Amino acid sequence: MRQIDKKLSKSTLTMTPLVLPNRGRDIWPFCFVMCENEHKEYQRVLKIHSKKGYYEADKLIASLGDTWREYAFDCLFKLAKYHPDIVSCIGPKSEVAMAGPRHIYVSTADCRMENWHEMNDLLENLPDLTKAQWSFFAGSMFWINPAILSPILPSTSKPELYKAGPGASNGEMMHYVERLFGFLANQSPHAVVTCDISSSLSTDVHIQFDSPSSRENIGQFLRKLENEW
């Protein structure tokens, strides 16, 4: 939280802290807040969190989680600062539904989950998810048009769907919902923008449309970035 506080302390935005139970890590609180009526008027929302770690073969590598968080923060905040035109395009009157860091935008083909039929049972208005493939922002940090979330809300905002505590590294409700954000953003006529920075000190932000990485490449990229930073 100190990292987020440090980033936001320079902002002129009015912020209202909301304390919620520790369920579904960052996913359930986000869905819960997006369900609140007073937040439905927003055209775009920045979703960030305190990303604690990176897992390989269910082993936690905390330092790479720190690098992941800082890379995502840099991309998202610099996108808003140096390309406000891109961020302002995210909204109900634009095809751009989501924007986020390129190197953590991955395909579900590289991050397989076995029980999508259970999500179809919960969300009957969605097409057959067991046969679909799409891309999503691993780690779940991005700019998004909240209106696109309506097909999964309020169903995914129920706390009883999520386990209390830190949870597992994969296979829980929060991981399915994290992927659904990307699914909704990839539905026609929506588009996803990915962005990248060349270094932590760079003001250059490289923009392109829908360019997924692979899950294996995330680890390689984070290690390279950790050495450079």
C-alpha positions as CSV (number, residue, x, y, z in Angstrom):
1,M,0.0,0.0,0.0
2,R,2.9,2.4,0.6
3,Q,3.9,2.1,-3.0
4,I,0.4,3.1,-4.1
5,D,0.2,5.9,-1.6
6,K,3.5,7.2,-2.8
7,K,2.3,7.3,-6.4
8,L,-1.1,8.8,-5.6
9,S,0.2,11.4,-3.1
10,K,1.3,13.5,-6.1
11,S,-2.2,13.5,-7.5
12,T,-4.8,16.3,-7.1
13,L,-7.6,13.7,-7.1
14,T,-10.0,13.4,-4.1
15,M,-9.7,9.9,-2.6
16,T,-12.0,8.0,-0.3
17,P,-10.5,4.9,1.4
18,L,-12.8,1.9,1.7
19,V,-11.9,-1.0,4.0
20,L,-13.2,-4.4,2.8
21,P,-12.7,-8.0,4.0
22,N,-9.7,-9.8,2.6
23,R,-11.4,-11.9,0.0
24,G,-10.4,-12.6,-3.6
25,R,-7.3,-10.4,-3.2
26,D,-7.8,-7.3,-5.5
27,I,-10.6,-8.9,-7.6
28,W,-13.6,-9.1,-5.3
29,P,-13.1,-5.6,-3.9
30,F,-12.9,-4.2,-7.5
31,C,-16.1,-6.0,-8.5
32,F,-17.8,-4.9,-5.3
33,V,-16.9,-1.2,-5.8
34,M,-17.9,-1.3,-9.5
35,C,-21.3,-2.5,-8.4
36,E,-21.9,0.5,-6.2
37,N,-24.3,3.0,-7.8
38,E,-22.1,6.1,-7.2
39,H,-19.4,4.6,-9.3
40,K,-21.5,3.8,-12.4
41,E,-21.2,7.3,-13.7
42,Y,-17.4,7.0,-14.4
43,Q,-16.4,6.7,-18.0
44,R,-13.0,5.1,-17.2
45,V,-11.4,3.6,-14.2
46,L,-7.8,2.8,-13.3
47,K,-7.4,-0.5,-11.5
48,I,-4.1,-1.0,-9.6
49,H,-3.1,-2.9,-6.5
50,S,-0.2,-3.7,-4.3
51,K,0.9,-6.8,-6.3
52,K,3.0,-8.9,-3.9
53,G,4.6,-11.7,-5.9
54,Y,5.2,-13.7,-9.0
55,Y,4.7,-17.5,-9.0
56,E,6.6,-20.1,-10.9
57,A,5.5,-23.8,-10.4
58,D,3.5,-22.5,-7.3
59,K,6.7,-21.0,-5.8
60,L,6.5,-17.4,-4.8
61,I,9.2,-15.0,-6.0
62,A,8.5,-11.8,-4.1
63,S,11.1,-9.6,-5.8
64,L,9.6,-10.2,-9.2
65,G,6.2,-9.2,-7.9
66,D,7.7,-5.8,-6.9
67,T,9.2,-5.4,-10.4
68,W,5.8,-6.4,-11.9
69,R,4.0,-3.8,-9.9
70,E,6.5,-1.0,-10.7
71,Y,6.4,-1.8,-14.4
72,A,2.6,-1.8,-14.4
73,F,2.5,1.5,-12.4
74,D,5.0,3.1,-14.7
75,C,3.1,2.1,-17.9
76,L,-0.3,3.1,-16.6
77,F,0.6,6.4,-15.0
78,K,2.9,7.5,-17.9
79,L,0.2,6.5,-20.3
80,A,-2.1,9.0,-18.6
81,K,0.5,11.7,-18.3
82,Y,2.1,11.6,-21.7
83,H,-0.8,10.2,-23.8
84,P,-4.0,11.6,-22.2
85,D,-5.7,11.3,-25.6
86,I,-5.4,7.5,-25.4
87,V,-6.8,7.3,-21.9
88,S,-9.6,9.8,-22.7
89,C,-10.6,7.5,-25.6
90,I,-11.6,4.8,-23.1
91,G,-15.3,5.2,-22.5
92,P,-18.8,4.4,-23.6
93,K,-18.5,6.5,-26.8
94,S,-15.3,4.8,-28.0
95,E,-14.3,1.4,-29.2
96,V,-11.3,1.4,-26.8
97,A,-12.5,-0.6,-23.8
98,M,-9.2,-1.3,-22.0
99,A,-5.5,-0.3,-21.9
100,G,-2.6,-1.7,-20.0
101,P,1.0,-2.9,-19.9
102,R,2.0,-4.9,-23.0
103,H,4.4,-7.4,-21.4
104,I,1.7,-8.7,-19.0
105,Y,-1.0,-9.0,-21.6
106,V,-1.3,-12.7,-22.2
107,S,-3.4,-15.3,-24.0
108,T,-5.7,-17.7,-22.1
109,A,-4.1,-20.3,-24.3
110,D,-0.9,-19.9,-22.2
111,C,-2.8,-19.7,-18.9
112,R,-5.2,-22.6,-19.0
113,M,-8.1,-23.0,-16.5
114,E,-10.2,-26.1,-16.4
115,N,-13.6,-25.2,-15.0
116,W,-15.0,-22.5,-17.3
117,H,-18.2,-24.4,-17.5
118,E,-18.8,-23.4,-13.9
119,M,-18.4,-19.7,-14.9
120,N,-21.0,-20.3,-17.6
121,D,-23.4,-21.7,-15.0
122,L,-22.9,-18.6,-12.9
123,L,-23.0,-16.1,-15.9
124,E,-25.6,-17.6,-18.2
125,N,-25.6,-14.5,-20.5
126,L,-22.0,-15.2,-21.7
127,P,-21.1,-17.5,-24.6
128,D,-19.5,-20.8,-24.1
129,L,-16.2,-20.0,-22.4
130,T,-14.9,-23.5,-22.7
131,K,-14.3,-23.1,-26.4
132,A,-13.1,-19.5,-26.4
133,Q,-9.6,-18.0,-26.3
134,W,-8.8,-14.4,-25.6
135,S,-6.1,-12.2,-23.9
136,F,-6.1,-10.5,-20.5
137,F,-3.8,-8.4,-18.3
138,A,-2.2,-10.9,-15.9
139,G,-1.9,-9.2,-12.5
140,S,-5.1,-7.3,-13.3
141,M,-3.8,-3.7,-13.6
142,F,-5.3,-1.5,-16.3
143,W,-7.5,1.4,-17.5
144,I,-11.0,0.2,-18.3
145,N,-14.4,1.4,-19.4
146,P,-16.5,0.1,-16.4
147,A,-19.6,-0.1,-18.6
148,I,-18.3,-3.3,-20.3
149,L,-18.4,-5.1,-16.9
150,S,-22.2,-5.2,-16.8
151,P,-22.5,-8.8,-18.1
152,I,-20.6,-10.1,-15.1
153,L,-22.0,-7.7,-12.4
154,P,-23.5,-8.0,-9.9
155,S,-22.9,-11.8,-10.1
156,T,-19.1,-11.6,-9.5
157,S,-19.5,-9.0,-6.7
158,K,-20.8,-11.6,-4.1
159,P,-18.2,-12.1,-1.4
160,E,-19.2,-15.7,-0.7
161,L,-17.8,-16.7,-4.1
162,Y,-14.3,-15.9,-3.0
163,K,-12.1,-17.5,-0.4
164,A,-10.9,-15.5,2.5
165,G,-7.1,-14.8,2.9
166,P,-4.3,-14.8,0.3
167,G,-5.6,-17.7,-1.7
168,A,-3.8,-20.0,-4.1
169,S,-1.6,-19.0,-7.0
170,N,-4.2,-20.1,-9.6
171,G,-7.5,-21.9,-10.1
172,E,-9.7,-19.8,-7.8
173,M,-12.7,-17.6,-8.6
174,M,-10.5,-14.5,-8.6
175,H,-8.4,-15.9,-11.4
176,Y,-11.4,-16.7,-13.5
177,V,-12.9,-13.2,-13.0
178,E,-9.5,-11.6,-13.8
179,R,-9.6,-13.3,-17.2
180,L,-13.2,-12.3,-17.8
181,F,-12.2,-8.6,-17.7
182,G,-10.1,-9.3,-20.8
183,F,-12.8,-11.4,-22.4
184,L,-15.3,-8.5,-22.1
185,A,-12.8,-6.0,-23.5
186,N,-12.1,-8.2,-26.5
187,Q,-15.8,-8.5,-27.6
188,S,-16.6,-6.7,-30.8
189,P,-16.7,-3.8,-31.3
190,H,-14.4,-3.2,-28.4
191,A,-10.6,-2.9,-28.7
192,V,-7.7,-3.2,-26.3
193,V,-4.6,-0.9,-26.3
194,T,-1.3,-2.2,-24.9
195,C,1.5,0.2,-23.9
196,D,5.1,-0.2,-22.9
197,I,8.0,1.9,-21.6
198,S,11.7,1.4,-22.6
199,S,13.0,2.1,-19.0
200,S,11.8,3.3,-15.6
201,L,13.2,6.8,-16.4
202,S,11.8,7.0,-19.9
203,T,8.9,9.3,-20.8
204,D,8.4,7.4,-24.0
205,V,5.3,5.2,-24.1
206,H,4.9,2.8,-27.0
207,I,1.4,2.2,-28.1
208,Q,-0.2,-0.6,-30.1
209,F,-3.4,-2.6,-30.4
210,D,-4.0,-6.0,-28.9
211,S,-0.6,-7.6,-28.8
212,P,-0.5,-10.5,-26.3
213,S,2.7,-11.9,-24.8
214,S,3.1,-15.4,-23.5
215,R,3.0,-16.5,-19.9
216,E,6.5,-17.8,-20.0
217,N,7.8,-14.5,-21.4
218,I,6.5,-12.6,-18.4
219,G,9.1,-14.2,-16.1
220,Q,11.9,-13.6,-18.6
221,F,10.8,-10.0,-19.0
222,L,10.5,-9.3,-15.3
223,R,14.0,-10.8,-14.6
224,K,15.5,-8.7,-17.3
225,L,13.7,-5.6,-16.0
226,E,14.8,-6.4,-12.4
227,N,18.5,-6.4,-13.5
228,E,18.1,-3.2,-15.4
229,W,16.3,-1.3,-12.6
